[in-house]
Amino acid sequence: MLHPDFTEVIPSGQRFTRSQIISVLTASADRDRSPRKAVELRGVRLSDSIIMVTYVSEQGDRRARRVTLWLKTGPNWRAYYHQSTPMEPGS
């Protein structure tokens, strides 16, 4: 699902490569695993091979605006870039 050149930028500005984010997600025992819901989901085709998906994630009382760029490589769509920005409560 992740493109070989995938990068993610977290709210602190730190950038993770594909292998780094896989390591973080699989090794983090203290990670919040409560259900996460996506709302305000929108997709915009930027070209024949690029789609930008934006949404708000809700996890308990936490919300974040998220964007993912999807790149078509051959017959498959793969996440190429992802970024998340936390939202203030009530916004």
Contacts in CASP RR format, 6 or more apart in sequence:
PFRMAT RR
TARGET T0000
AUTHOR 0000-0000-0000
METHOD contacts of the structure
MODEL  1
MLHPDFTEVIPSGQRFTRSQIISVLTASADRDRSPRKAVELRGVRLSDSI
IMVTYVSEQGDRRARRVTLWLKTGPNWRAYYHQSTPMEPGS
1 78 0 8 1.000
1 79 0 8 1.000
2 18 0 8 1.000
2 21 0 8 1.000
2 22 0 8 1.000
2 78 0 8 1.000
2 79 0 8 1.000
3 18 0 8 1.000
3 71 0 8 1.000
3 73 0 8 1.000
3 78 0 8 1.000
3 79 0 8 1.000
3 80 0 8 1.000
4 18 0 8 1.000
5 18 0 8 1.000
5 80 0 8 1.000
6 17 0 8 1.000
6 18 0 8 1.000
6 21 0 8 1.000
6 78 0 8 1.000
6 79 0 8 1.000
6 80 0 8 1.000
6 81 0 8 1.000
6 82 0 8 1.000
7 15 0 8 1.000
7 16 0 8 1.000
7 17 0 8 1.000
7 18 0 8 1.000
7 80 0 8 1.000
7 81 0 8 1.000
7 82 0 8 1.000
8 15 0 8 1.000
8 16 0 8 1.000
8 21 0 8 1.000
8 81 0 8 1.000
8 82 0 8 1.000
8 83 0 8 1.000
9 15 0 8 1.000
9 16 0 8 1.000
9 81 0 8 1.000
9 82 0 8 1.000
9 83 0 8 1.000
9 84 0 8 1.000
10 16 0 8 1.000
10 84 0 8 1.000
11 64 0 8 1.000
11 84 0 8 1.000
11 85 0 8 1.000
11 86 0 8 1.000
16 24 0 8 1.000
25 31 0 8 1.000
32 59 0 8 1.000
34 59 0 8 1.000
34 60 0 8 1.000
35 59 0 8 1.000
36 57 0 8 1.000
36 58 0 8 1.000
36 59 0 8 1.000
37 57 0 8 1.000
37 58 0 8 1.000
37 59 0 8 1.000
38 55 0 8 1.000
38 56 0 8 1.000
38 57 0 8 1.000
38 58 0 8 1.000
39 55 0 8 1.000
39 56 0 8 1.000
39 58 0 8 1.000
40 54 0 8 1.000
40 55 0 8 1.000
40 56 0 8 1.000
41 53 0 8 1.000
41 54 0 8 1.000
41 55 0 8 1.000
42 53 0 8 1.000
42 54 0 8 1.000
42 55 0 8 1.000
43 51 0 8 1.000
43 52 0 8 1.000
43 53 0 8 1.000
43 54 0 8 1.000
44 51 0 8 1.000
44 52 0 8 1.000
44 54 0 8 1.000
45 51 0 8 1.000
46 52 0 8 1.000
48 72 0 8 1.000
49 71 0 8 1.000
49 72 0 8 1.000
49 73 0 8 1.000
50 69 0 8 1.000
50 70 0 8 1.000
50 71 0 8 1.000
50 72 0 8 1.000
50 80 0 8 1.000
51 69 0 8 1.000
51 70 0 8 1.000
51 77 0 8 1.000
52 67 0 8 1.000
52 68 0 8 1.000
52 69 0 8 1.000
52 70 0 8 1.000
53 67 0 8 1.000
53 68 0 8 1.000
53 69 0 8 1.000
53 70 0 8 1.000
54 65 0 8 1.000
54 66 0 8 1.000
54 67 0 8 1.000
55 65 0 8 1.000
55 66 0 8 1.000
56 63 0 8 1.000
56 64 0 8 1.000
56 65 0 8 1.000
56 66 0 8 1.000
56 87 0 8 1.000
57 63 0 8 1.000
57 64 0 8 1.000
57 66 0 8 1.000
57 84 0 8 1.000
61 89 0 8 1.000
62 86 0 8 1.000
63 86 0 8 1.000
63 87 0 8 1.000
63 89 0 8 1.000
63 90 0 8 1.000
63 91 0 8 1.000
64 84 0 8 1.000
64 85 0 8 1.000
64 86 0 8 1.000
64 87 0 8 1.000
65 84 0 8 1.000
65 85 0 8 1.000
65 87 0 8 1.000
66 82 0 8 1.000
66 83 0 8 1.000
66 84 0 8 1.000
66 85 0 8 1.000
67 81 0 8 1.000
67 82 0 8 1.000
67 83 0 8 1.000
68 79 0 8 1.000
68 81 0 8 1.000
68 82 0 8 1.000
69 79 0 8 1.000
69 80 0 8 1.000
69 81 0 8 1.000
69 82 0 8 1.000
70 77 0 8 1.000
70 78 0 8 1.000
70 79 0 8 1.000
70 80 0 8 1.000
71 77 0 8 1.000
71 78 0 8 1.000
71 79 0 8 1.000
71 80 0 8 1.000
72 78 0 8 1.000
END
